[in-house]
Amino acid sequence: MSGWINSVKLPKFYRYMFYRIYIYSVKFGNSSPEYSTLLMLSLTILIQSLCLITGLDALLKIGISNVLFNNGPIVTIVLSLLLLYTIQYLFYRKNKWKKYIKEFEKETDKQRYLGKYALIIYLFVSLIVLFRIMLWFVTFNKTSY
């Protein structure tokens, strides 16, 4: 069963995001940068996943948001822990994170410049979309009292 999971290769963008967060963690003197990187990456992916689920639910009227948010925090917490475990497994099984660091260590100044700004734009757009969906979701579900 674990044969297929070993062959899973994360998209380059997420590997690069891991690398950048790791470099900043090292730069700021974090005592265990690989774990703080795991938490930051998990939080980023969790927020994007919830944003995607909420947006799709609002457009398609599936009812997933009701399950996630109206049953107390337990469902969201369980899904968050599951996501954290999956990311931990994908990045840390057989020290894959070290391979991801080596993959981008020798990037040129131009590649670093383009990569940093692509990542900043990606995160900024993700936040804008998140706030836009939250605003739309709140106004769409507004009820009269």
C-alpha positions as CSV (number, residue, x, y, z in Angstrom):
1,M,0.0,0.0,0.0
2,S,2.8,2.5,0.8
3,G,4.3,2.0,-2.7
4,W,2.1,4.5,-4.4
5,I,2.5,7.1,-1.6
6,N,6.3,7.0,-2.1
7,S,5.8,7.9,-5.7
8,V,3.7,11.0,-4.9
9,K,5.5,14.1,-5.9
10,L,4.0,17.3,-4.7
11,P,3.6,20.1,-7.2
12,K,6.7,22.2,-7.7
13,F,4.9,25.3,-6.3
14,Y,4.2,23.7,-3.0
15,R,7.8,22.4,-2.8
16,Y,9.0,25.9,-3.5
17,M,6.6,27.3,-0.9
18,F,8.1,24.8,1.6
19,Y,11.6,25.9,0.7
20,R,10.9,29.6,1.0
21,I,9.1,29.2,4.4
22,Y,12.0,27.0,5.6
23,I,14.6,29.6,4.5
24,Y,12.8,32.3,6.4
25,S,12.4,30.1,9.5
26,V,16.2,29.5,9.5
27,K,16.9,33.2,8.8
28,F,14.8,34.2,11.9
29,G,16.7,31.7,14.1
30,N,13.9,29.2,14.6
31,S,15.2,26.3,16.7
32,S,13.3,23.7,14.6
33,P,12.6,25.3,11.2
34,E,11.3,22.1,9.6
35,Y,8.4,21.9,12.1
36,S,7.5,25.5,12.0
37,T,7.6,25.3,8.2
38,L,5.2,22.3,8.4
39,L,2.8,24.3,10.6
40,M,2.9,27.4,8.3
41,L,2.5,25.4,5.2
42,S,-0.4,23.4,6.7
43,L,-2.1,26.6,7.9
44,T,-1.8,28.1,4.4
45,I,-3.2,25.0,2.7
46,L,-5.9,24.7,5.3
47,I,-7.1,28.3,4.7
48,Q,-7.0,27.8,1.0
49,S,-8.9,24.5,1.3
50,L,-11.6,26.0,3.4
51,C,-11.8,28.9,1.0
52,L,-12.2,26.5,-1.9
53,I,-14.8,24.4,-0.1
54,T,-16.8,27.4,1.0
55,G,-16.7,29.0,-2.4
56,L,-17.7,25.8,-4.2
57,D,-20.5,25.3,-1.6
58,A,-21.8,28.8,-2.2
59,L,-21.8,28.3,-5.9
60,L,-23.1,24.8,-6.1
61,K,-25.2,24.8,-3.0
62,I,-23.9,21.4,-1.9
63,G,-24.3,21.9,1.9
64,I,-20.7,21.2,2.9
65,S,-20.3,24.4,4.8
66,N,-23.2,23.5,7.0
67,V,-21.4,20.3,7.9
68,L,-18.1,22.1,8.5
69,F,-19.2,25.1,10.4
70,N,-22.6,24.4,11.9
71,N,-21.8,21.2,13.8
72,G,-19.4,22.9,16.2
73,P,-15.7,23.0,15.6
74,I,-15.2,19.2,15.9
75,V,-15.5,18.5,12.2
76,T,-13.2,21.4,11.2
77,I,-10.7,20.3,13.8
78,V,-10.7,16.7,12.7
79,L,-10.3,17.8,9.0
80,S,-7.5,20.2,10.0
81,L,-5.6,17.5,11.9
82,L,-6.1,15.1,9.0
83,L,-4.7,17.7,6.6
84,L,-1.8,18.4,9.0
85,Y,-1.0,14.6,9.2
86,T,-1.2,14.3,5.4
87,I,1.2,17.2,4.8
88,Q,3.5,15.9,7.5
89,Y,3.5,12.5,5.8
90,L,4.1,13.9,2.4
91,F,7.0,16.1,3.4
92,Y,8.7,14.2,6.2
93,R,8.4,10.6,5.2
94,K,11.9,9.4,4.4
95,N,13.1,13.0,4.9
96,K,11.6,14.3,1.6
97,W,11.8,17.8,2.9
98,K,15.6,17.7,2.6
99,K,15.3,16.8,-1.1
100,Y,13.0,19.8,-1.5
101,I,15.6,22.1,0.1
102,K,18.4,20.7,-2.1
103,E,16.2,21.1,-5.2
104,F,16.1,24.9,-4.8
105,E,19.4,25.6,-3.0
106,K,21.2,26.5,-6.2
107,E,18.7,28.8,-7.7
108,T,20.0,31.9,-9.4
109,D,19.3,35.4,-8.2
110,K,16.8,35.8,-11.0
111,Q,15.0,32.6,-10.1
112,R,14.9,33.6,-6.5
113,Y,13.6,37.0,-7.4
114,L,10.9,35.6,-9.6
115,G,10.0,32.8,-7.2
116,K,9.7,35.2,-4.2
117,Y,7.4,37.5,-6.1
118,A,5.3,34.7,-7.6
119,L,4.8,33.3,-4.1
120,I,3.9,36.7,-2.7
121,I,1.4,37.3,-5.5
122,Y,-0.1,33.8,-5.0
123,L,-0.5,34.3,-1.2
124,F,-1.9,37.9,-1.7
125,V,-4.4,36.7,-4.3
126,S,-5.4,33.8,-2.0
127,L,-6.1,36.2,0.8
128,I,-8.1,38.5,-1.4
129,V,-10.1,35.6,-2.7
130,L,-10.6,34.3,0.8
131,F,-11.9,37.7,2.0
132,R,-14.1,38.1,-1.0
133,I,-15.7,34.7,-0.6
134,M,-16.2,35.3,3.1
135,L,-17.8,38.6,2.3
136,W,-20.0,37.1,-0.3
137,F,-20.9,34.2,1.9
138,V,-21.9,36.5,4.8
139,T,-24.0,38.7,2.6
140,F,-25.5,35.8,0.7
141,N,-26.6,34.0,3.9
142,K,-27.8,37.2,5.6
143,T,-31.2,36.7,7.1
144,S,-33.7,39.3,8.3
145,Y,-34.4,39.4,12.1
